[in-house]
Amino acid sequence: MYLYLVSIISLVLANLIRDKSIGFYYFLLVIGLVFFVLGFMKRLKTK
């Protein structure tokens, strides 16, 4: 659950700073996607 929460927060922050810093935007976007995939994989393992 925490992995999904971190993913959502980083994706929201990425959208907020999209116009200010394009490099940091892509960094947060990648971090958000990585945490989402990790959360998804962890959920599949527990079922």
Residue pairs with C-beta under 8 A, 6 or more apart in sequence:
1 39
3 35
3 36
3 38
3 39
3 42
4 35
4 36
4 39
6 31
6 32
6 35
7 32
7 33
7 35
7 36
7 39
8 32
9 32
10 28
10 29
10 31
10 32
10 35
11 28
11 29
11 32
13 28
14 24
14 25
14 26
14 28
14 29
14 32
17 24
17 25
17 28
18 25
